[in-house]
Amino acid sequence: MKLKYLLPILLLIVAIIATVAVSNMNNSVTGVLGMSDDITIKAQIPETSSSVPYYKVVSEENENEQKSGLMKVRESLPSEKEAVAIADQYLRDKGSFPEDASISNIETITMQERDTSSGEGVVVGEYPLFVEVSYDRHINGMPVVGPGDSITVSLGDDGEVIYYAKYWRKLEQVGNVEVISGDKAIGKLNRGETIVQEAGYGGSIEINNIELGYFSNGAGDEQEFYEPVWIFRGVDSYGYNVTKVVKGVAE
């Protein structure tokens, strides 16, 4: 095969491999690599002040505790309602329950047994492992998105805490900063000017919620300030939840 035909084919193969490699099998994705998405806005822009507080990072908490046997099958887990009360009290007793923390998710984690003899992987059994209670952050009622500022408490038999993780930044208000309008934020979104560009499924996206909040980097990623961002939540054409974030500070 001549080189001039071979090179485009190789580039196509690399592109396909890269697309597969960045696919995220979770039911929630943030941003999309590559070309801009076809975005439809089906949400009202909330009324907001022309300026909002911004914060300086003073210190960071990074805690992680885990008991052995996390992934074993258990028979006497607390209910999800009981798990919330137990997790809340656990954090209070540790002095690790921030005032601006709130429940973001409660889930019983299970292990599935599948019959693969037919080639279809039919579920023939499902066994409980633990109940996971997750917390996120709101600052003055404004949501904080991103991989940072999260707390997880996992409960085993009889409500025993078998896993605990906390990454939280202590903040100090510096002052107020002017924010761009929601319409300008939508313009940034349509131009692909998002804060993060992580793997996603792409295609068309329908935005059904718009709000002003803050973005938090993950543990180990340096962050000096928390400044306002516009947060767009929706669903892509494959049915996956999508969250996109654009900078909200007026330049």
Buried (B, 14 or more C-beta within 10 A) or exposed (E): EEEEEEEEEEEEEEEEEEBEEBEEEEEEBBBBEBEEBEBEBEBEBEEBEEBBBBBBBEEBBEEEEEEEEEEEEBEEBBEBEEBBEBBBEBBEEBEBBBEBBEEBEBEBEEEEEEEEEEEEEEEEEEEBBBBBBBBBBBBEEBBBBBBBBBBBBBBBBEBBBBBBBBBBBEBEEEEEBEBBBBEBBBEBBBEBEBBBEBBBBBEEBBBEEBBBBBBBBEBEEEBEEBBBBBBBBBBBEEEBEBBBBBBBBEE
